[in-house]
């Protein structure tokens, strides 16, 4: 197998796994399979809210991540517009950066450890009042460090890029959640907050976030896959997820 074919397999595996994860998320009796990924997505999503609140002069009381994978960030002050937008847009930016920076197995090691450090900071400073949020953060921090240390370069590379893609497709859940809660008269969501702040319908914000997220994912993947380089010493003809 030459490098071109190997790279094609690498790309196909990431895209296939991503599509499967999205489909599973929308199937009620199979959604539980994606809950661990949902915990990771939510921790990053909520951390983006918190960091934006601090960056715009606000304060963060705490973050909660619940058993069903949903989360909430309690803030005071700061820019409501930027804070409400920061969850999906911020997670997409984080995902794009992960994909671009994890250009090979060696670089992916640093990216995974860096992500674990960010989650560790969020856990220590903000995550509280929910045992599932604390437990899932600890579990993911340990998993990220373990994957960075013990996985082979090719597998570590794949895992890092898959995690990056997951942060971008996280915005799809905004549309699903919006449609789901509309039937119950519930208005508390990032898109609902944006509607209250701007008088632009929540559906518009959800669609916009999806478009931005997929644009970020496509841009990051095109850069990453065009500039991918193998780790020195690893065979060109092998790749395994």
Helices and strands as residue ranges (DSSP letters): H 3-26, G 31-34, H 35-55, E 59-65, E 71-76, H 80-101, H 105-125, H 131-150, H 153-169, H 172-182, H 190-198, H 202-227
